[in-house]
Amino acid sequence: MHDLATQPALSRRELAHLALRWTLGLAAFLAGMMLLAASLRDPLESLGKAFVARFGYAGMAFGTFLADGFHFPVPPQFYMLLAVSSGASDLLSLVAIASGSLPGGLVGYVVGKRLARFAPISRKLERSTVFVERSFERFGYFAALLASFSPVPYSVLCALSGAHRLEWRLFALLSLCRLPRLCLYYWIVRASWHA
């Protein structure tokens, strides 16, 4: 096994593999959403309407904040499904989810940065730190774009960004790239529901 310090950041083959995994992940997500919409339409409609009536857009924002800040087990896509199944406004739902996601990611970044101060955690990060540094040396800002569209959950990316002490401007770019990804997932959920 080669040491990460002697390997290039990502080869073309690895980039192609990453793109394939991302595409397959989106296809699996679409298939899963279509299956849910077809088999659980009535219960999901009831749940979505009850959630929106009780917690509203603030509930979507808070749930997404927990998911992206602390890797809470309920992902943001769940709130997207509730919004779509309830018939809530697409624009307001997306704004609520994004307004929970971005601050949640920032909290994850800060928590990751603080956890990296502990010796056992910093030792585990040593090898991957070389990989992260080389990725940014080789790809620059494009590395943040690649990371944001990887199959790695946003909450994990934010925590790792903090743990690896990624510069604020690169973390801000990673976070801005979150917005098109949220829109894409919302569109998939909506298209699956109305298929």
C-alpha positions, -999 to 999 in steps of 0.1 A, spaced: 0 0 0 14 34 -10 18 63 14 -7 91 6 21 116 8 37 101 -24 5 98 -44 -10 125 -66 -42 140 -53 -67 126 -79 -60 110 -112 -84 113 -142 -95 77 -136 -104 86 -100 -123 117 -112 -142 96 -137 -149 71 -109 -161 99 -86 -184 112 -114 -198 77 -120 -204 72 -82 -222 106 -80 -244 98 -111 -252 63 -97 -260 79 -63 -284 103 -79 -300 75 -99 -305 55 -67 -319 85 -49 -344 91 -78 -354 54 -78 -358 54 -40 -379 86 -41 -401 72 -69 -406 40 -49 -416 60 -18 -440 82 -37 -457 52 -53 -459 30 -23 -464 55 6 -482 84 -10 -511 87 14 -491 83 47 -464 107 34 -491 133 24 -506 131 59 -472 133 76 -461 162 54 -493 182 60 -491 175 98 -454 185 100 -459 217 80 -490 226 100 -473 221 133 -437 232 126 -439 251 93 -409 263 74 -390 270 107 -393 233 114 -377 224 81 -349 249 87 -342 236 122 -343 200 111 -319 207 83 -297 227 107 -294 196 130 -288 173 100 -260 194 85 -245 207 117 -244 175 138 -250 147 112 -283 141 128 -298 109 114 -327 126 96 -312 140 63 -324 173 46 -340 153 19 -366 141 44 -377 177 49 -378 181 11 -401 152 9 -424 166 36 -425 199 19 -434 184 -15 -459 159 -1 -477 186 19 -480 209 -11 -460 237 6 -444 264 -15 -413 251 -33 -395 284 -30 -402 289 7 -393 253 14 -360 256 -5 -352 289 13 -360 273 47 -339 242 40 -310 263 27 -312 287 57 -308 257 80 -282 239 59 -256 266 56 -255 277 93 -256 240 102 -225 234 80 -207 263 96 -214 247 131 -201 214 117 -169 232 105 -164 249 139 -170 216 158 -146 197 135 -119 224 140 -122 221 178 -123 183 178 -90 183 158 -72 199 187 -74 166 206 -43 145 201 -60 112 192 -82 129 166 -53 149 151 -32 118 148 -59 101 128 -62 131 105 -24 133 97 -26 111 66 -58 125 52 -44 161 58 -17 154 32 -44 142 7 -65 173 13 -35 197 9 -24 180 -23 -59 181 -37 -60 219 -32 -25 223 -45 -33 204 -76 -69 215 -83 -72 248 -64 -108 260 -60 -120 232 -82 -112 208 -53 -139 225 -32 -163 220 -61 -154 184 -65 -159 178 -28 -192 195 -27 -206 172 -54 -190 140 -40 -213 114 -24 -200 124 10 -227 141 31 -224 178 35 -223 175 73 -193 152 70 -176 175 45 -180 204 69 -167 186 99 -137 173 79 -131 208 65 -129 222 100 -108 193 113 -83 199 84 -84 236 90 -95 244 55 -93 282 49 -125 302 54 -127 313 18 -124 276 6 -150 266 31 -173 294 20 -169 282 -16 -177 246 -5 -208 260 13 -220 280 -17 -217 249 -39 -242 234 -14 -270 255 -29 -271 239 -64 -269 205 -48 -299 213 -26 -319 226 -56 -310 194 -75 -321 171 -47 -353 191 -43 -361 189 -80 -355 151 -78 -379 148 -48 -405 170 -66 -402 152 -99 -405 118 -82 -436 128 -63 -453 142 -94 -443 113 -117 
